Amino acid sequence: EVLGVPVSANGSEIKAAYRRLARTWHPDVVSVNQKEMSADRFMRIHAAYSTLSDPNQRADYDRNLRRWNRPFTTMEATATAVASYGFSSYGANRNWETDQCW
């Protein structure tokens, strides 16, 4: 969704979408008044690309995506799905490539 590619996109389509969006949203290429917004957007784009470009991470993401599309029956099931998807560790995978602009 972040990269604007279909679920069935292959590696080259994902890479092309990432490059197109990175050229648009990278904080070094946007105007001064949009830097704060573009930094957040660029981090999301990079996180999506790093997840989808790694075959193991993409397999995990696809499994979790199917889990999200099932209806939940209890609050416990909702909490389990959220914890397994990893929202709490969104920033844990940051590295020099994503932080070098800040």
N, C-alpha and C positions, 0 to 999 in steps of 0.2 A: 504494500500500500504506500509506504513512504517513497519508494523508488518509482512507483507508477508502472510496475511490470506485472503481468499476469502470474498466477500461481505456477503455471507450467513453463515459465521463462527459463532459458538455458543460461549458461555462464556468460556467453558473449552478450546476450541481451541485458543481463544484470550489470555487467561491466560498462556497457554503453550508456545505460540509464544513470549509473553512478557518475560517470565522467561528465555527462551533460548537466546533471544537477550540481555537481561540485563546482563546475565553471560558473554556474549561476549564483550559488549560495555561499561560496567560500568567503570568509570575512575580509580577505585581502582584496577582493574584487568588487565588493558592494560599496555603496556610498556611506559616508561617515554616519549619517543618522540611522542607518539600518544595520550597523555592525552587531549590536546586541541581539537583535532578532535573528540575524543570519548565523550567528555563532551557534545558537541553539538548534536551528534548522540543520546546519551543517553537521553537528554532532549526531543528530538523528539519522541523517543520510549515511554518514560513515558507519554508524552502528548497524544499520540495515544491510549495508554492503558487506561488512565484515561477517555478519551472520550468514547471509545468503551465499557468499563466495566460498565459504568453508563447507565441504560436503557433510562433515559430522554435525556441525552446528545447524546446517539447513535441515538435516534429517530430524534433529531435536525440535526445531521450530515447526516443521510440518506436523510432527506428532502432537505438539502442543496446540497447533492451530485446529486440528481435528477435535481435540479435547474441548477447545473453546466453543466450537460450533454445536456441541451437544447441549441439550437443555439441562440445567442443574435442578436437582431435586431437593437438596438441602443446603443450608448455609455452610456446613462442613465441607461439602463438595466444592463449593465456590472458593472457600479459603484454601483448600488443597490445590485447586487449579491455579489460583493466583500465585501461591508460593512456588509451585513447580515451574511457572512461566518465568519467574525471576524478575519481577518488577522492582523488588527491593535492591537488586544488585545491578541496576541499569548503569551506574557510573563505575562499577567495579572493573569493567573491561577497558577503561580508558588507557591510552598509552601515549607515547611521545608523538606519534603521527597525528593524533587527534588533539593533543594539547599544545602543539607547537605554535599555534596561532594566538594563544592567549598569554 
